[in-house]
Amino acid sequence: PLSASLGADVVLHSLTKYVGGHSDLLGGALVFRTESGVDDKAGFNTKLLESVRTMQTLIGSGLSPMDSWLALRGMRSLKVRVQQQCKTASAVAKFLDKHEHVEVCHYPGLERHPQHELAKRQMGWSLPDSQGFGGMVSFEIKGDAAEAIRVVGKLKVFGRATSLGGTESLAEHRRSVEGEVSDTP
């Protein structure tokens, strides 16, 4: 779908995140627009595909049998997991967007998000009722860093950790993780 609708030559998937879905897999996948790598009419860069194939041959970039099985297991439930993650993220974003202690909620499914129209074109098609905008929500609370850390520390349903795509709901205070170099407030 990306090559037809958005013009991408290559898509990089982290199998570790949503595809695996159980926080027990380490891997990635490059998906090229054409199987043969030859699509000169559309300006496809065949040298990129050739260099990736050379790397596969020289350094062996295949998954282990166990990681391959874990990826296949995760793909079997990927559709329903992502649908539910999108529905849940949408509900959480709408709640946070109206919360009196939240300065701003960042979620592309919210109409006031600066890139909502782009998100509708790229993601909104996947589920009815504008719930296909991804499973991640970010928000800024009213107050300082200490208040933000206090809020994250008081969560009961969300665990405090950094990960994506697993079965658990997680939260983090991004600046605490990234340190002083962070652009995050």
ABEGO torsion letter per residue (X at the ends): XAAAAAGBABBBBBAABAAAGAGABBEBBBBBABAAGBBAAAGBBAAAAAAAAAAAAAAGABBBAAAAAAAAAAAAAAAAAAAAAAAAAAAAAAAAAABAABABBBBAABAABAAAAAAAAAAAAABBGGAAAEABBBBBBBEBAAAAAAAAAABAABBBBBBBGBABBBBBBAAAAAEAABABX
